Amino acid sequence: MNSREIVIRAIEFKNPRRMPLNLPEPFTNDIIHLGMSPNPDKRYSKGIDEWGCVWDNIGVCKLGEVSDFPIKNWEEFHNSEKPDITDPKRWVNTDAFDKSTTDKFIISSIMSLYERSHFLRGLENLWVDLYENPDDIKKLLRVLTDMNLYAIEKFAKAGSDGIMFCDDWGLQSTLMISPNHWREIFKPFYEEEFKLAHKLGVKVFMHSCGYILDILPDLIEIGLDVAQLDQQVNMGLDELGKYKGKISFWCPVDIQDVMPKNDLKEIRTYAHTMVEKLADAPRGGFIAMTYGDPDAVGHKIESVKEMCKEFEIISKSW
């Protein structure tokens, strides 16, 4: 059973021979990424992206934040030129990719819906628009969704096994917007994209930081296969565990409440507790991973290595 088969069996709850791992060298990694270049949803440290968003960075994070938002006027934006997702230059590497050269599970990222919307409009402005200009938000989401539908087809043709959505929906203890607004405005677009991915035989992943328990049942309902959650403590492992067997989880040890303490014993204990509560072992339901920017969140290299070693132990005893 190779890496691809292990990941797919875990997602489908079909008894993989071990827990899948997405860890840095020298540890085990079952997942690789296949992307477009340039990516119109690229997040910069500093600079101006394809949409005209101005990014700045005053900290140690790899990722910056948008300091100037292109959408000052909705009508001007609707009539403006958008990045061309069909530009062949974006797809040179993807079109040339030969899936037979790897036995890893292949995942590809596409446009975010919520994050790209507030990158373009500004978070506070977008929240006001939910009440005053919902139709304008829907027009933007239509543009982003059409881009994603094209990208999903391209990645599926190239051999991607999974499609990744990246939208941070949560604050510490609540959703950023009301669940009703999420269901009315955003949910139908996600559902359309999830359906196409599944039609093409591709698994659906979503990364979301913060508290998302209010919409997790909705995401499961419309076909989300894997929830990639860097934080779990703020929602509670017991609460997340209520969805064991209904969705797969792709997680590191909690990046906010556990890893920054750099307590090696606590890291080991939490890794076991998390897998016990979220995985439906030995059927599947869990993929272990590390966080991509440990320096930015105060994770010492010794702590990251300890987490990886413990995940390897858990995987072998699956």
C-alpha positions in Angstrom: 0.0 0.0 0.0 1.7 3.2 -1.2 1.4 6.8 0.2 -1.5 7.7 -2.2 -3.5 4.6 -1.3 -2.9 5.2 2.5 -4.2 8.7 2.3 -7.2 7.8 0.2 -8.1 4.9 2.4 -7.8 7.1 5.5 -10.2 9.7 4.0 -12.6 7.0 2.9 -12.4 5.1 6.2 -11.2 2.0 4.5 -8.5 0.8 6.9 -5.1 2.1 5.8 -2.2 0.1 7.1 -1.0 3.1 9.1 -2.0 6.7 9.8 -1.0 9.0 6.9 1.7 11.6 7.6 2.6 14.9 6.1 5.9 15.7 7.9 9.1 17.4 6.9 12.3 15.5 6.2 13.7 13.2 7.6 10.2 12.1 8.7 7.5 10.4 6.6 5.6 12.4 4.0 2.7 11.0 2.1 1.5 14.2 0.4 3.0 16.5 -2.3 1.6 19.7 -3.8 1.0 20.5 -7.5 0.1 24.1 -8.3 -0.2 26.7 -11.0 2.4 29.4 -11.5 1.8 32.2 -11.1 -1.0 31.6 -8.7 -3.6 34.4 -8.8 -4.4 33.7 -5.1 -0.7 34.0 -4.0 -0.3 35.8 -0.6 2.8 38.0 -0.5 5.1 39.0 2.3 5.5 42.4 0.7 4.5 43.6 -2.8 1.5 44.0 -5.1 -0.4 40.9 -6.3 -2.2 40.3 -9.6 -5.5 41.8 -8.3 -3.8 45.0 -7.1 -3.8 44.2 -3.4 -0.8 45.9 -1.6 0.8 43.5 0.9 3.0 44.6 3.8 4.8 42.8 6.6 6.1 44.2 9.9 6.8 40.9 11.7 8.6 37.6 11.3 5.8 35.8 9.5 6.3 34.6 6.0 2.9 36.0 5.2 2.1 39.7 5.1 -1.3 41.4 5.3 -3.1 43.6 2.8 -2.6 47.3 3.6 -4.4 48.7 0.6 -7.6 47.2 -1.0 -8.4 47.5 -4.7 -12.2 47.5 -4.4 -13.0 51.1 -3.5 -16.0 51.1 -5.7 -18.0 48.0 -6.6 -19.2 49.1 -10.0 -15.6 50.0 -11.1 -14.5 46.6 -9.9 -17.2 44.7 -11.7 -16.2 46.4 -15.0 -12.5 45.9 -14.5 -10.2 43.3 -15.9 -9.5 40.3 -13.7 -6.6 37.9 -13.6 -7.0 35.3 -16.4 -7.1 31.8 -14.9 -7.0 30.3 -18.4 -3.6 31.9 -19.3 -1.6 28.9 -20.6 1.6 30.2 -18.8 0.0 29.4 -15.5 -0.4 25.8 -16.4 3.0 24.9 -18.0 4.2 22.9 -15.1 0.8 21.4 -14.4 0.3 20.3 -18.0 3.7 18.7 -18.0 3.3 16.8 -14.8 3.5 13.0 -15.0 1.5 11.4 -12.2 3.3 8.1 -12.8 6.5 9.6 -11.4 5.2 9.6 -7.8 3.2 7.4 -5.5 2.4 10.3 -3.2 -1.1 11.8 -2.7 -1.2 14.9 -4.8 -3.1 18.0 -3.6 -3.6 21.3 -5.4 -4.7 24.7 -4.0 -7.3 26.9 -5.7 -8.7 30.4 -5.1 -10.0 31.2 -1.6 -13.5 32.7 -1.6 -13.8 34.6 1.7 -10.1 35.5 2.1 -9.7 36.7 -1.5 -12.9 38.7 -1.0 -11.6 40.6 2.0 -8.2 40.9 0.5 -9.9 42.8 -2.3 -12.5 44.8 -0.3 -11.1 45.0 3.2 -12.4 43.0 6.1 -14.6 45.7 7.7 -15.9 46.8 4.4 -16.9 43.3 3.4 -18.7 42.8 6.7 -20.7 46.0 6.0 -21.4 44.7 2.5 -23.0 41.6 3.9 -25.8 43.8 5.0 -25.7 46.6 2.4 -24.3 45.1 -0.8 -24.8 41.3 -0.7 -25.4 41.1 -4.4 -22.0 42.7 -5.1 -20.3 40.1 -2.9 -22.2 37.4 -4.9 -20.9 38.8 -8.2 -17.3 38.6 -6.9 -17.9 35.1 -5.6 -19.2 34.2 -9.1 -15.9 35.4 -10.6 -13.8 33.5 -8.1 -16.0 30.3 -8.4 -15.7 30.3 -12.2 -12.0 30.6 -11.8 -12.0 27.6 -9.4 -14.2 25.5 -11.6 -11.7 25.9 -14.4 -8.8 25.2 -12.1 -10.4 22.1 -10.6 -10.8 20.6 -14.1 -7.2 21.4 -15.0 -5.9 19.9 -11.8 -8.1 16.8 -12.1 -6.9 16.2 -15.6 -3.2 16.6 -14.4 -3.7 13.9 -11.8 -4.4 15.8 -8.6 -6.0 13.6 -5.9 -7.3 16.5 -3.7 -8.3 20.1 -4.0 -7.5 22.5 -1.2 -9.6 25.5 -0.2 -8.0 28.0 2.2 -10.4 30.3 4.1 -9.9 31.3 7.7 -13.5 31.6 8.9 -13.1 31.7 12.7 -12.3 34.1 15.5 -11.3 32.6 18.8 -14.7 31.5 19.9 -17.1 32.4 17.1 -17.4 32.6 13.4 -16.4 35.9 11.8 -19.8 36.4 10.3 -23.2 35.0 11.2 -23.8 31.4 10.2 -26.9 32.5 8.4 -24.9 35.0 6.2 -22.4 32.2 5.5 -25.2 29.8 4.5 -27.0 32.4 2.3 -24.0 33.9 0.5 -21.0 31.6 0.6 -22.3 28.0 1.0 -23.9 27.7 -2.4 -20.6 28.6 -4.2 -18.6 26.1 -2.1 -21.2 23.4 -2.8 -20.9 24.0 -6.6 -17.2 23.6 -6.4 -17.2 20.6 -4.1 -19.7 18.9 -6.5 -17.4 19.3 -9.5 -14.4 18.0 -7.6 -16.3 14.9 -6.6 -17.7 14.4 -10.1 -14.1 14.3 -11.3 -13.0 11.9 -8.6 -11.1 14.5 -6.5 -11.2 14.8 -2.7 -12.1 18.1 -1.1 -9.9 19.7 1.6 -10.4 22.9 3.5 -8.0 24.8 5.7 -9.7 27.1 8.2 -8.3 28.7 11.4 -10.4 29.7 14.3 -13.7 28.5 15.6 -15.8 26.9 12.8 -18.0 24.5 14.7 -21.1 26.5 13.6 -20.5 25.6 10.0 -18.7 22.3 10.2 -22.0 20.3 9.8 -22.8 22.4 6.7 -19.4 21.7 5.2 -19.9 18.0 5.8 -23.4 18.2 4.3 -22.1 19.7 1.0 -19.2 17.2 0.7 -16.1 18.4 2.5 -13.9 15.3 2.9 -11.0 16.7 5.0 -10.9 19.6 7.5 -7.4 21.0 7.9 -7.4 22.6 11.4 -4.2 24.1 12.9 -6.2 25.0 16.1 -8.3 22.5 17.9 -8.3 23.6 21.6 -10.4 26.6 21.0 -13.2 24.4 19.7 -12.5 21.5 22.0 -11.4 18.0 21.0 -14.6 16.5 22.4 -16.7 18.8 20.3 -14.7 18.1 17.2 -14.8 14.4 18.1 -18.6 14.4 17.6 -17.8 14.4 13.9 -15.4 11.4 14.1 -16.2 9.0 11.2 -18.2 11.7 9.3 -15.2 13.7 8.1 -11.4 13.3 8.2 -9.1 15.7 10.1 -5.7 16.9 8.9 -3.9 18.5 11.9 -0.7 19.3 13.7 -0.5 19.5 17.5 -2.5 22.8 18.3 -0.3 25.6 17.1 -1.7 28.2 19.5 -2.4 26.5 22.8 0.1 23.7 23.0 3.1 24.0 20.6 4.2 27.6 21.8 4.7 26.3 25.3 7.5 24.0 23.9 6.7 21.4 26.6 7.8 18.2 25.0 5.8 16.0 27.4 2.6 18.0 26.8 3.2 17.8 23.0 3.5 14.0 23.1 0.5 13.6 25.3 -1.6 16.0 23.2 -0.7 14.2 20.0 -2.0 10.9 21.4 -5.2 12.5 22.8 -6.0 14.4 19.6 -5.6 11.3 17.4 -7.6 9.2 19.9 -10.5 11.7 19.9 -10.6 12.7 16.2 -9.4 9.5 14.3 -11.8 6.6 13.7 -8.9 4.2 14.0 -8.2 1.8 12.4 -10.7 2.8 9.8 -9.1 6.2 9.1 -10.2 9.8 9.5 -6.9 11.5 10.5 -3.8 12.8 8.8 -0.9 14.2 10.9 1.1 17.2 9.8 3.3 20.1 10.9 2.7 23.8 10.7 4.4 25.5 7.7 5.8 28.6 9.5 6.9 27.5 13.0 9.1 30.5 13.7 6.2 32.9 13.3 4.3 31.2 16.1 7.1 30.4 18.5 7.6 26.7 17.9 11.1 25.6 18.7 12.8 23.1 16.4 13.0 20.6 19.2 9.3 20.8 19.7 8.6 20.3 16.0 10.9 17.3 16.0 9.2 15.8 19.1 5.8 16.2 17.5 7.0 14.5 14.3 8.6 11.6 16.3 5.4 11.1 18.3 3.2 11.1 15.1 5.5 8.5 13.6 5.0 6.3 16.7 1.3 6.7 16.6 1.2 5.9 12.9 3.1 2.6 13.3 0.7 1.5 16.1 -2.5 2.5 14.1 
